[in-house]
């Protein structure tokens, strides 16, 4: 006779409660499990096991209790598992996995004796916790930092923001965060800073596992949500891309154990663009502008009596970007004809096609009346359809303009962002695209 135990629905945010309940029945279950991940860690319970009839009754009761707490969970994180009992022997059938694996048991925080003493000190001074799983040690820091700052902190101590290579590692981190971390989100090392939509790990490891939230895609902003968090509260451990320089979050640093140090090296997280001598006769550009581009990773282009400078290494608020251009004798770019638009679009497509850039058009002073910061009259526009009301704050907050190369160079009015006194600008931040007037004696304010 074969008895089928009801399907199990589990969600990541109830993992810890299932762990606790499971401990109450493990003494009565004779199991066959894989070897422990660490010398003193409880074995991970993901493989088939056997038990007597009394034990499966206890297990069924545990599952029933757990399932009742997850009826309202999102179906995108559901796992169904069945068990059969034949002649007193129970076998857990292979599960059908949708996005998460069956509940797993971990000994938390793991065998931290495999982690260096320096990491223990780092965890202490960063108001964090030290953990170990497989060949990695982790420090979860409660200190709130921007993403780039968090990565640099991890680098300083010999690691990276965590890369997650498997479902088992993801489950461990969720369990660890649920036990030791009291905030909602933590930065991980995934980002698409270099190429929009192409997510990579800061460690350089290949992207072999992903755990995106079903609603992670954000289409009302242009390439500013380039860094990824793991959220154990509102997103139950799923991943979401966020604004790298606006949000302050805790973070997870990853290191090798003393027997398995990390082998990967830090790639260049942010784009580096060398001085470009093409795109017209850039020798006509003012000498101070050429020097600025050379020292700041800028790219120059010359069109008629105008010199354009694209600065693709730092993101600014709109006002900050305008000030950067002013400091060198120019303004954020104005575009006065279809021919100029074609040249600019071709130039940006060659050098920086996947990120929006600030231009000088704005209605900061008079809602609905757009003007160029250079004072040039508005004779040409290239708005994308529906540009007037596409942010959460409504059109009255969209006073500044970006040119979006991956939308055929169309323009969109967006929030202007916030200039920081210290640290990184926040909110809507983009790269500066400056324009200077060519004069034989150097740059002057473009008018």
Secondary structure, 3 states (H helix, E strand, C coil): CCEECCCCCCCHHHHHHHHHHHHCCHHHCCCCCCCCCCCCCCCCCCCCCCCCHHHHHHHHHHHHHHHHCCCCCCHHHCEECCEEEECCEEEECCCEECCCCCCCCCCCCCCHHHCCHHHHHHHHHCCEEEEEECCEEEEEEEEEECHHHHHHHHHHCCCEECCCCCHHHHHHHHHHHHHHCCCCEEEEEEECCCCCCCCEECCCCCCCCCCECCCCCCCCCCCCCCEEEEECCCCCCEEEEECCCCCCEEEEEEEECCCCCCCCCCCCCCCCCCCCCCCCCHHHCCHHHHHHHHHCCEEEEEECCEEEEEEEEEEECHHHHHHHHHHCCCEECCCCCHHHHHHHHHHHHHHCCCCCEEEEEECCCCCCCCEECCCCCCCCCCECCCCCCCCCCCHHHCCEEEEEHHHCCEEEEECCCECCCCCCCECCCEEEEEEEECCCCCCECCC
